[in-house]
Amino acid sequence: MNKNASRVVIVTGASSGIGREIAKYFANKGDKVYGLARRLFDDEKIVSIQCDVTSKEQVRIAIQQIVDKEKRIDVLINNAGCGVSGSIENCDIDDIKDMFNVNFFGAVNVTQEVLGIMREQKGGKIINTSSVASIIPIPFQSYYSATKASLDIWAKALRMEIKLFNIQVCNILVGDTKSNFTLSRKKSNNDKGTPYESIVEKSISKMEKDEQNGKDPITVAKVMYKVSRKKKLPPTKTVGGMYKLILILEKFLPQKLMLFIVSKLYS
Ligand SMILES: NC(=O)c1ccc[n+]([C@@H]2O[C@H](COP(=O)([O-])OP(=O)(O)OC[C@H]3O[C@@H](n4cnc5c(N)ncnc54)[C@H](OP(=O)(O)O)[C@@H]3O)[C@@H](O)[C@H]2O)c1
């Protein structure tokens, strides 16, 4: 495909935060962007499609609608996501499953739907919004870390499976970013009145503060766009110098020391 030709791009979770910024950025660069989310939104440059990524049927209909119109899908960005916080012992199992259904199985649903199309057109790119928390486990946000770690390992295997079809995959590891994520996070009430209560409160309020003082979502959008334009996608890409450094340290420091530092920060 011509480097400057308009690509057909799908962004999930495009109704707010990082996804909205990604969708706008790609559209402003000339791509034809379809934004999927449960809420419809107004943006003259983005086609908004109502779709809950946890519903296989809604995903099938949404992708079919795009393919009927465009006949191809060049880039899929699996970005829809949510958070749940609380202790491992007390988090509600249904909340944990709901989060896995969005953060992991949602990406699986959409990817399974587009792979056949990308295979037929002999190429495509899949980019997933992952998190630095997929590598650095965050106490009291452990299940969120687990959803993103699942997404990382799955994407690496996917990369090997679909290489022969000229389809590439990259996970973008994002750190604290200012968005609606903080407000939307489901905080477990089950720690109230338990020995975890005060430590969970402190830990979550630090996380919230860090997110609200975090980067502008446009920084993620810019990195994602740059990656999407590469001829060869790296398996992962981290957003921001500080997070790159943290992940390098994670590789080289003894695990015990790394976990000690994280635990000092969050618990
Ligand atoms: N903010 C951070 O600090 C941070 C750090 C690392 C990674 N991330 C990741 O970045 C991604 C975007 O999050 P954000 O920070 O931009 O948060 P956000 O502002 O809350 O945006 C989340 C997006 O996901 C969509 N979504 C949630 N459930 C969905 C579902 N079932 N089906 C379809 N769409 C759904 C939401 O749209 P609707 O509610 O309209 O469905 C919304 O558009 C997530 O994967 C998150 O894990 C965020």
Ligand as a Chemical Component Dictionary entry (heavy atoms), coordinates in Angstrom:
data_LIG
# 
_chem_comp.id                   LIG 
_chem_comp.type                 NON-POLYMER 
_chem_comp.pdbx_formal_charge   0 
_chem_comp.three_letter_code    LIG 
# 
loop_
_chem_comp_atom.comp_id 
_chem_comp_atom.atom_id 
_chem_comp_atom.alt_atom_id 
_chem_comp_atom.type_symbol 
_chem_comp_atom.charge 
_chem_comp_atom.model_Cartn_x 
_chem_comp_atom.model_Cartn_y 
_chem_comp_atom.model_Cartn_z 
_chem_comp_atom.pdbx_ordinal 
LIG N1  N1  N 0  -4.970  6.085  31.818 1  
LIG C1  C1  C 0  -3.896  5.394  32.156 2  
LIG O1  O1  O 0  -3.114  5.815  33.066 3  
LIG C2  C2  C 0  -3.556  4.129  31.417 4  
LIG C3  C3  C 0  -2.277  3.556  31.630 5  
LIG C4  C4  C 0  -1.951  2.391  30.954 6  
LIG C5  C5  C 0  -2.853  1.813  30.069 7  
LIG N2  N2  N 1  -4.097  2.370  29.889 8  
LIG C6  C6  C 0  -5.013  1.714  28.966 9  
LIG O2  O2  O 0  -5.442  2.641  28.001 10 
LIG C7  C7  C 0  -6.681  2.204  27.448 11 
LIG C8  C8  C 0  -7.624  3.380  27.337 12 
LIG O3  O3  O 0  -7.938  3.823  28.647 13 
LIG P1  P1  P 0  -8.111  5.352  29.034 14 
LIG O4  O4  O 0  -7.059  5.691  30.004 15 
LIG O5  O5  O -1 -8.275  6.181  27.825 16 
LIG O6  O6  O 0  -9.488  5.284  29.868 17 
LIG P2  P2  P 0  -10.954 5.866  29.534 18 
LIG O7  O7  O 0  -10.880 7.314  29.297 19 
LIG O8  O8  O 0  -11.801 5.362  30.646 20 
LIG O9  O9  O 0  -11.339 5.142  28.160 21 
LIG C9  C9  C 0  -11.719 3.785  28.128 22 
LIG C10 C10 C 0  -12.390 3.528  26.802 23 
LIG O10 O10 O 0  -12.720 2.124  26.731 24 
LIG C11 C11 C 0  -14.073 2.025  26.319 25 
LIG N3  N3  N 0  -14.682 0.780  26.808 26 
LIG C12 C12 C 0  -14.760 0.326  28.079 27 
LIG N4  N4  N 0  -15.440 -0.819 28.108 28 
LIG C13 C13 C 0  -15.800 -1.106 26.833 29 
LIG C14 C14 C 0  -16.537 -2.144 26.217 30 
LIG N5  N5  N 0  -17.051 -3.154 26.932 31 
LIG N6  N6  N 0  -16.718 -2.111 24.875 32 
LIG C15 C15 C 0  -16.211 -1.088 24.135 33 
LIG N7  N7  N 0  -15.517 -0.071 24.653 34 
LIG C16 C16 C 0  -15.314 -0.080 25.989 35 
LIG C17 C17 C 0  -14.758 3.255  26.899 36 
LIG O11 O11 O 0  -15.911 3.583  26.134 37 
LIG P3  P3  P 0  -17.431 3.315  26.593 38 
LIG O12 O12 O 0  -17.498 3.493  28.068 39 
LIG O13 O13 O 0  -18.205 4.307  25.793 40 
LIG O14 O14 O 0  -17.717 1.906  26.162 41 
LIG C18 C18 C 0  -13.683 4.308  26.653 42 
LIG O15 O15 O 0  -13.790 4.809  25.346 43 
LIG C19 C19 C 0  -7.153  1.072  28.332 44 
LIG O16 O16 O 0  -6.891  -0.171 27.720 45 
LIG C20 C20 C 0  -6.309  1.229  29.585 46 
LIG O17 O17 O 0  -6.135  0.003  30.258 47 
LIG C21 C21 C 0  -4.451  3.521  30.553 48 
# 
loop_
_chem_comp_bond.comp_id 
_chem_comp_bond.atom_id_1 
_chem_comp_bond.atom_id_2 
_chem_comp_bond.value_order 
_chem_comp_bond.pdbx_ordinal 
LIG N1  C1  SING 1  
LIG C1  O1  DOUB 2  
LIG C1  C2  SING 3  
LIG C2  C3  SING 4  
LIG C2  C21 DOUB 5  
LIG C3  C4  DOUB 6  
LIG C4  C5  SING 7  
LIG C5  N2  DOUB 8  
LIG N2  C6  SING 9  
LIG N2  C21 SING 10 
LIG C6  O2  SING 11 
LIG C6  C20 SING 12 
LIG O2  C7  SING 13 
LIG C7  C8  SING 14 
LIG C7  C19 SING 15 
LIG C8  O3  SING 16 
LIG O3  P1  SING 17 
LIG P1  O4  DOUB 18 
LIG P1  O5  SING 19 
LIG P1  O6  SING 20 
LIG O6  P2  SING 21 
LIG P2  O7  DOUB 22 
LIG P2  O8  SING 23 
LIG P2  O9  SING 24 
LIG O9  C9  SING 25 
LIG C9  C10 SING 26 
LIG C10 O10 SING 27 
LIG C10 C18 SING 28 
LIG O10 C11 SING 29 
LIG C11 N3  SING 30 
LIG C11 C17 SING 31 
LIG N3  C12 SING 32 
LIG N3  C16 SING 33 
LIG C12 N4  DOUB 34 
LIG N4  C13 SING 35 
LIG C13 C14 SING 36 
LIG C13 C16 DOUB 37 
LIG C14 N5  SING 38 
LIG C14 N6  DOUB 39 
LIG N6  C15 SING 40 
LIG C15 N7  DOUB 41 
LIG N7  C16 SING 42 
LIG C17 O11 SING 43 
LIG C17 C18 SING 44 
LIG O11 P3  SING 45 
LIG P3  O12 DOUB 46 
LIG P3  O13 SING 47 
LIG P3  O14 SING 48 
LIG C18 O15 SING 49 
LIG C19 O16 SING 50 
LIG C19 C20 SING 51 
LIG C20 O17 SING 52 
# 
